[in-house]
Amino acid sequence: MYCVPSIPAVSGSFAVALTYSAQLCEIAKEVQRITDEVKNLPGVTEQYVQNYVAEQISPIQNQLSSLTASVDARFAAQAALIQQRVNELTSSADSQAAEVLLNAKSYTDEAENVLNEKIDATLLQGGTVRSPLTGDVVTVQQALNELAGLHQTGITAGAYDALGLTAQGFEAKDLTAYEFDYAGIAA
């Protein structure tokens, strides 16, 4: 008798009881059953693939949405903390600037008081200073009067036109800036 290979689709204990042709019949029945089952499966259509992909992707999209919301919440919390810190630093800088301004104002007010006291003392003593306009030695009161009198009698553009002066006529007067500002145009 020739060697008949065992058919793996039939279990060993069952295969012993069947002849070779019976075993083939059993395998054919199994193949037919599987073929019928495959025929009954829904066909692989575009809609089927879309539904399958959607089922597979949906949990991943949910996880990404959850992660996005979590990251957005953390960024919002960090932004709020940063804004709070900026507000604190701004408040601190404003407070320090106000303190520096107050100290500077106190210092300049004190310096102004000292200077006013020295000016008053010098005026009472009849002291002398150099004139800021001529450089001559004059009393403090006279120097103050010179400064206060600047631009009081200087000629205006309207007065210049009313005199009918030309540029050459004005230059011929050979006025210094002091004479022009302090005394106006000499007649």
C-alpha positions as CSV (number, residue, x, y, z in Angstrom):
1,M,0.0,0.0,0.0
2,Y,1.3,3.5,-0.8
3,C,1.7,6.3,1.7
4,V,-1.3,8.5,2.1
5,P,-0.5,11.9,3.6
6,S,-2.6,13.0,6.5
7,I,-4.8,16.0,5.8
8,P,-4.2,18.7,8.4
9,A,-7.7,20.2,8.3
10,V,-9.2,17.1,9.9
11,S,-8.2,16.3,13.5
12,G,-6.0,13.3,14.1
13,S,-8.5,11.2,16.1
14,F,-11.3,11.9,13.6
15,A,-9.0,11.2,10.6
16,V,-8.2,7.7,11.8
17,A,-11.9,6.8,11.6
18,L,-12.3,8.1,8.0
19,T,-11.0,6.9,4.8
20,Y,-9.0,9.2,2.6
21,S,-12.0,10.0,0.4
22,A,-14.2,10.7,3.4
23,Q,-11.5,13.0,4.7
24,L,-11.6,14.9,1.4
25,C,-15.4,15.2,1.6
26,E,-15.1,16.7,5.1
27,I,-12.5,19.2,3.9
28,A,-14.7,20.1,0.9
29,K,-17.7,20.7,3.3
30,E,-15.5,23.0,5.4
31,V,-14.3,24.9,2.4
32,Q,-17.9,25.3,1.3
33,R,-19.0,26.5,4.7
34,I,-16.2,29.1,4.7
35,T,-17.1,30.2,1.2
36,D,-20.8,30.7,2.2
37,E,-19.8,32.7,5.2
38,V,-17.5,34.9,3.1
39,K,-20.4,35.4,0.7
40,N,-22.6,36.5,3.6
41,L,-20.1,39.1,4.8
42,P,-20.8,42.6,3.8
43,G,-19.0,43.7,0.7
44,V,-16.0,45.9,1.0
45,T,-17.4,49.1,-0.3
46,E,-16.2,52.7,-0.1
47,Q,-18.8,53.4,2.6
48,Y,-17.6,50.3,4.6
49,V,-14.0,51.5,4.4
50,Q,-15.0,55.0,5.5
51,N,-17.0,53.6,8.4
52,Y,-14.2,51.3,9.4
53,V,-11.6,54.1,9.3
54,A,-13.9,56.4,11.2
55,E,-14.3,53.8,13.9
56,Q,-10.6,53.4,14.1
57,I,-9.8,57.2,14.0
58,S,-12.6,58.4,16.3
59,P,-10.8,57.3,19.6
60,I,-7.6,58.9,18.4
61,Q,-9.4,62.2,17.5
62,N,-11.1,62.1,20.9
63,Q,-7.7,61.7,22.6
64,L,-6.2,64.6,20.5
65,S,-9.2,66.8,21.4
66,S,-8.8,66.0,25.0
67,L,-5.0,66.7,24.8
68,T,-5.7,70.0,23.0
69,A,-8.1,71.1,25.6
70,S,-5.7,70.1,28.3
71,V,-2.8,72.0,26.7
72,D,-5.0,75.0,26.0
73,A,-6.1,75.1,29.7
74,R,-2.5,74.9,30.8
75,F,-1.4,77.7,28.4
76,A,-4.3,79.8,29.6
77,A,-3.3,79.2,33.2
78,Q,0.3,80.1,32.4
79,A,-0.8,83.2,30.5
80,A,-2.9,84.3,33.5
81,L,0.1,83.8,35.8
82,I,2.4,85.7,33.4
83,Q,-0.2,88.6,33.3
84,Q,-0.4,88.6,37.1
85,R,3.3,88.8,37.3
86,V,3.5,91.6,34.7
87,N,0.9,93.5,36.7
88,E,2.8,93.0,39.9
89,L,6.1,94.2,38.2
90,T,4.3,97.2,36.7
91,S,2.9,98.1,40.1
92,S,6.3,97.8,41.7
93,A,7.9,99.9,38.9
94,D,5.2,102.6,39.3
95,S,5.7,102.6,43.0
96,Q,9.5,102.9,42.7
97,A,9.2,105.6,40.1
98,A,6.8,107.6,42.3
99,E,9.3,107.3,45.2
100,V,12.2,108.4,43.0
101,L,10.1,111.4,41.8
102,L,9.2,112.3,45.3
103,N,12.8,112.1,46.4
104,A,13.9,114.2,43.4
105,K,11.2,116.8,44.0
106,S,12.2,117.0,47.7
107,Y,15.9,117.5,46.7
108,T,15.1,120.2,44.1
109,D,12.7,121.9,46.4
110,E,15.4,122.0,49.1
111,A,18.0,123.3,46.6
112,E,15.5,126.0,45.5
113,N,15.0,127.1,49.1
114,V,18.7,127.3,49.7
115,L,19.2,129.3,46.5
116,N,16.4,131.7,47.3
117,E,17.8,132.2,50.8
118,K,21.3,133.0,49.3
119,I,19.7,135.4,46.8
120,D,17.7,137.2,49.5
121,A,20.8,137.5,51.7
122,T,22.9,138.8,48.8
123,L,20.1,141.3,47.9
124,L,20.0,142.5,51.5
125,Q,23.8,143.0,51.6
126,G,23.7,144.9,48.3
127,G,26.1,142.4,46.7
128,T,27.3,142.6,43.1
129,V,27.4,140.2,40.3
130,R,28.3,140.2,36.6
131,S,25.6,141.3,34.3
132,P,24.3,138.4,32.3
133,L,23.8,140.7,29.3
134,T,26.9,143.0,29.3
135,G,29.3,141.2,31.6
136,D,29.8,144.4,33.7
137,V,29.8,144.3,37.5
138,V,26.4,145.4,38.6
139,T,24.2,145.0,41.7
140,V,22.1,141.9,41.9
141,Q,19.0,144.0,41.6
142,Q,20.2,145.6,38.4
143,A,21.1,142.2,36.9
144,L,17.6,140.9,37.8
145,N,16.0,144.0,36.2
146,E,18.0,143.5,33.0
147,L,16.8,139.9,32.8
148,A,13.2,140.9,33.5
149,G,13.4,143.7,30.9
150,L,14.4,141.4,28.0
151,H,12.0,141.4,25.1
152,Q,9.8,144.0,26.7
153,T,10.5,146.7,24.2
154,G,11.9,144.8,21.3
155,I,10.5,145.5,17.9
156,T,7.8,143.4,16.4
157,A,7.4,142.4,12.8
158,G,4.5,144.9,12.5
159,A,6.5,147.7,14.0
160,Y,9.4,146.9,11.7
161,D,7.1,147.2,8.7
162,A,5.5,150.4,10.0
163,L,9.0,152.0,10.2
164,G,9.4,151.2,6.5
165,L,12.9,149.8,7.1
166,T,14.5,147.6,4.5
167,A,16.9,144.9,5.4
168,Q,19.8,147.2,4.3
169,G,18.4,150.0,6.5
170,F,18.1,147.7,9.4
171,E,21.7,146.4,9.0
172,A,23.0,150.0,8.7
173,K,21.9,150.5,12.3
174,D,24.5,148.0,13.3
175,L,22.5,146.9,16.4
176,T,23.8,144.2,18.8
177,A,21.4,141.5,19.9
178,Y,21.4,143.1,23.3
179,E,20.5,146.5,22.0
180,F,17.8,145.0,19.7
181,D,16.2,142.8,22.4
182,Y,16.6,145.2,25.3
183,A,16.1,148.6,23.9
184,G,14.4,148.0,20.6
185,I,15.5,150.0,17.5
186,A,17.0,153.3,18.2
187,A,15.3,156.1,16.2
